[in-house]
Amino acid sequence: MKTIVLGSDLTCPYCGFIKQETMPTDACLYYYECTSCNTLLHPKPGDCCVFCSYGTVVCPPRQAETSCCNLS
């Protein structure tokens, strides 16, 4: 069984601000508001959540190699 990491550093692509966040284990996070510049981030095309797009660690379902929300 894999150890799932729940902490990820999100980096805003607009202002470069980095904040550590705890990822939910039961849902994807489609939107995230940067606490520095207030830009609303959303996943890049092909990614299921903001952690997969802008985080240092991918979301828990991807870590576990299971399907993730809107991806089959």
Beta strands, then each sheet from edge to edge (+ up, - down):
strand 1: 7-11
strand 2: 18-22
strand 3: 32-33
strand 4: 40-41
sheet 1: 1+ 2-
sheet 2: 3+ 4-
end
